[in-house]
């Protein structure tokens, strides 16, 4: 059996148990940091979405009031040319056509939208996984196998 070495000793001289223990603690730390980054990124996106949504809500209410007023004025103006009922019907049909076109356009736009994923955190995790794979493949090819053979 090999004697215990200090944590600062070169990897070739440290027991395999210590190396796996250190790897486990470092992976735990790395995962917690990645989760924290993802939370922060999603909070920032949610904050921006809330501000934008509030502004769009106010704009929508103002536009609705304006549209109602303009529609009434247009319908009353048409009463000079056609009967009142038909004038309001024409204005309503125009707005229904506008609504159908806008609904179709909005649906297409939403279908093209990407989900609001934490892109930085995901990129960082992919990079970390690649580094871990590279490190493990380097370690499995030489140093870990060599240490195991020397222990026997």
Helices and strands as residue ranges (DSSP letters): G 11-13, H 16-78, H 84-112, H 119-141, H 143-151
